[in-house]
Amino acid sequence: MKTALIEKYATLGGTCLNVGCIPSKALLDSSHHYEDAVKHFEEHGIDIPGEVKVNLKQMIARKQSVVDTTTGGIEFLMKKNKIDVYQGVGSFVDATHIKITGKDATEIEAKNTIIATGSKPSSLPFITIDKERIITSTEALKLKEIPKHMIVIGGGVIGLELGQVYKRLGAEVTIVEYMDRIIPTMDASLSKELNKVFKKAKFKMEVSHKVKSVERVGDEVIVKADNKKGEEVTFKGDYCLVSVGRRPYTEGLNAEAAGVKLTDRGQVETNNHLQTNIKNIYAIGDVVKGAMLAHKASEEGTMVAEIIAGQKPHIDYNLIPGVVYTWPKSLLLVKQKKN
């Protein structure tokens, strides 16, 4: 089949390669090396003359080089497989025509279309993300300084991984979680063990806290929350990482022009074959129901391609592994329904 790919950004690979899994793991790797050098090299008989220091600029540059290598590899694969790549925003004109606005502005006709527009970081209605002091995971991957005190709203995967990166580098880190434990979507036993490790590393863990305001005053961020007793508590830091999950991204898609239905949660509505209510339009990944995981999205992409080719593949949504790449790592075999 002749295939075209429409991508809004200048590099391919989506969230995972650009601002998700790959860059966060690169920083986890680098920060782990630093922590080892400071805390463990001496016991292994490795002496380093002078003080071990963090070169954050080089650490971020190394992270970017890893991203560039992986996204460059995707670009090579597109060329090798003769896939037409258009840079711009794709929006439906109707069920078979897509208008592209941006660098490669044009209009194309497609017999079948797969919506794979992914997700964006979520926030809370009362929080203004300024991308400087009040940030999402995207900005946390390219800070120009190590925070003195980073307040992390959300004790899930993203908050814990990036919180551990900056704690290793010397920041004070406070985790503020609405539920009564960290990684609340995973097994309670994993949460309990990881909580022990984080407390030993001198994280401040504030669970059962409902954040109600986040305000920036100069270079200070003030977070107010109600604890489980209903008492107001205040946290002050120089950075606040808002990591309360992700939301489906459909802005600019103009799905209604093609007649494609969205759910009340903003997801693209699909059947068990990832087919929308319009028979020649499918949707996969973070923009549909289910776990927002890159490997789940990849399998869905393969399945839809096989369905369009006339095959009858199947995905078992009860068998999706999920990992929190803290140290120690937490692994869960996700047994969940697609919704």
N, C-alpha and C positions, 0 to 999 in steps of 0.2 A: 504493500500500500504506500502511496505517496503521502508523506507526512510533513506538516508544518508545526512549528512551535512559536508561540507568542509569549514574550517575557517582558515585563515592565522595566526591570532593572538592567543595568549594563552587563552584569555577570549572570551566568546560569547557576542552577543548583538550589535555588529557593532558600527557605529559612535554614534548613539543616546545614548546608555548606557555607552559607554566608554569615548568618547571625545566630546560629543555633548550635547543633551538636558539635560540629568540627571546631569552630573557634573556642567554644567553652572548654572542650577537652584539651585543646592546645594550651590554654591558660592553666587548666588543672594540672597538666603535665609539668609545665614550667614552674608553677608554684610549689609542686611536690618536690622537684629537684632542689629548689631553694630551701625548703623546710628540712630536707634531708641533709643538705650542706651545713645548715646551722645547728641542727639537733643530733644528727646521727653519724656524720662522717668521722668524727674524732674516735668514737667507739670502734670503728672499723679500721682504725690506724691510718686515716687520711687526714693529714694536717694541712690546713690552709693558712698561709701567713697573712696576717692582717685581718681586718673585719670583712665578713661576707656581706655584700650590699646588693640590694635589688636595683636593677636597671629597668624600670618599668617601660621606658620608651623602647628598648630593645626587645623586651618580652612581648609587647604589643606588636612590634614589627615582625617578630618571628611568627606570632599567631597569624598575622596577615599573609605572610609568605606561605603558610600551610593552606590558608583559604585560597590564595591565588593559584597554587598548584592543583588543588582539587577542582576548582571551578574551571581552570584551564583544561583539565582533563575531560570535563563534560563538553566543553566547546569543541575539543578535538574529536570526540565521539560523534557529535552532531555532524561535523564535516565529513568524517569517515563514512557515516551511514547516509550521507546525502539528504539530511533533514534541513528544510528551509527554516531558518531562524529569523524572526521579526522582533525587533526591539520596539516596544510600545505597549499601550494598553488596548487589549482586545475587548470589544463590546459587541453584543449581538445586534444585528439589524433585523434579522428574522432567524428562523430555525436553521437555515443553511448558509447564511451570509454573516461574516464578521468584519466589522470595521476596526482598523488599527490606527490609533492616533499616537503620535510621538515620532521618534527618529525614522522609523520605516513606515510612514503613513501610507496606507493603501486599504483596499477592501478585498477579501478573499472569500471563496465559496468552498464549503466543506460538506462532504457527504455525511460524515460523522464528526462529532465534536466531544472532547473530554474536558470538563471543567476541573482544573487543578490549581486553583488560585490560593490555596493554603490559608494561613491564619496570621493574625497580628497580636502583639501583646495586649491583654485586657487591662483595664484600670477600674477604678471605682468612680462613681458619678461625681463625687465632690473633690476628686484629686485632679490638679492641673499638672500634667507632665511637661516640665520645661526643658527636658533633655540636657540639663546642666547639673542641677543638684537633685532634682526629683526626676528619676530616670527609670527606664525599662531595661530589660536584659540587653537590648541592642546597644544602648549607650554604655552599659557596664562592661562591654567587651573592648572598649577603646578609651578608657579613662586616661587622663594625662597626669594623674597623681594618685597615690595610695590614700584612700580616705582615712581620716583620723577615727571617725565613728560612722559606720554604715548601718543604717536602720533598714532591715529587710522586711517588707510587708508580704507575708506569705511563706509558709514553711513547707512548700512543695519542692519538686525537683529543681526548678530553676533557681529559686531562692537559696536552697541549701548548697548547690554546686557553686554558684558565684559567691555566696557568703564564705564558703571555705577557701576559695581562691584568695580573697582579700584578707581573710583572717590569717592565713599562712604568711602573707606579705607584711603583716604587722598592724592591720586595722583592728579596731574594736568592732565587733559585730553583734547586733541585737536582732533576733528573729522574733517577729510579732505575728502570731498565727491565730486565726479566728476559731479553728477547731481545737479540741482538747489534746491534740498531739501533733507532732510534725509528720510529714508524709502521710496524711490522713487517708489517702486512697490506697495505701499499701497495707500489708499485714501488720497488725499491732506489735508483733514480736520484733519486726524490723525497725519500727518506729522506736521501740523501747531501747534497743541496742544502740541505734544511731544517736539517740538522745544522750545516752551515757557518754559516748565518744565526744559529742559536741560540748557537753558540759565540762568534761575533763580538759578540753581545749580552750575553756573559758569563754565560750559563746554565752551570751545572755539569751535564754529561751523563755519567751513570754507567750504561753499558749492560752486558749480561752479568752482572747482579747479581741474586742470588736473595735477596729479603727474607725474613728468618726471624723477626723480632720487631719490634713497634712498642709502645713504652711511653710513657705520659705521666707526668711527674714535675712536679707543679705546673703552671707555664705552659710547660714545655719538653717537647718530644716527641723521643724517642730511637729511631732506626731502626737496626737491625742487619741486615747482609746479608753474603752470601758473594760475593766477586768471582769472575771466571772461573778464577782460580788456586786457588779454594777457601779463600782467606784471609778472615777476618772483618773487615769494615769497619763503622764507626759514623758515622751522620749525626745531627746535632742541630739542631733548629729550633724555632720557636714554633708552627708549624702543619704538619700532615701531611695532604695531600690524597690520598685513596685512590681512584685512577681505574683500576681493573683490569677495566673492562667493565661490562656489565649482564646481569641474569638475568631470565627470564620471570616474570611476576607472576600467580600463580593462587591465592594464599591467599584463603580464604573463598568461592571459586567453587563448591565442593562438586560438582566435575565428575563424581565417581563416582556421584552420585545420578541423573545423567542417562545414565550409562553411557559418558561420553566418556573416551577413553584419553589419557593423558599419556605422553611419552617419558621415558627415564631421565634426561634433562637438564631435565625439568620443563616442556617445551614441550607445547602441544596438538598431538596427532598429526593430520595432515590428508593428503588426497590432492592430486592436481594441480589440483583445482578448489576447494581450501581447505575441503573438506567433511570433517568428522570422521567417525568410524565410526558416528555417529548421523546419519542422512541429512538431518534438518532443522536440524542445528547446524553452523555454520561457524566458522572462526577466522582472524584476520588480524593482521598487524603483528608487533610484537616477541615476542608470545606463541607464534608459530609459527617454523618453520625459516627461515633466510635472514638477510640483512643487517638489522640493527636501525636502520632509517632511516625517517623520517617520510614521505618521498615514496613509498617502497616500500609502506608501510602504507596510504597514501591510495589508491594504485592498486589494491591488493588489496581495499580496501573497495568501490571502484567496480566491480571485477570480480565480487565476490560479489553485490552488489545486482543486477547485470545477469543473473547466473546464476539468481538467485531469480525474476527477471522473465521467464525463459525464453529469454534470449539465450545466445550462445556466445562470450564474450570470451576473450582470451588475454593473458598477461603474459610477456614475454621476460626471464627472470631473468638473462640474460647481459648485459643493457644497463641496469645500475643505476649512475648516477653517484654517487660519494662525494667529499666535500670536507672538507679540514681548513682551517678558517677562520683560520689563523694568517696572519702577513704575512712572507714571501709565502704565498699560498694554495697548497695542494696539491690537485690534482684527479686523480681516477682513475675510469676507466670500469670498474666492477666486472664482471669476467667470471667468474662463479662459479656453481656448481650450487646449487640451492635448499638442499641440506644442507651 
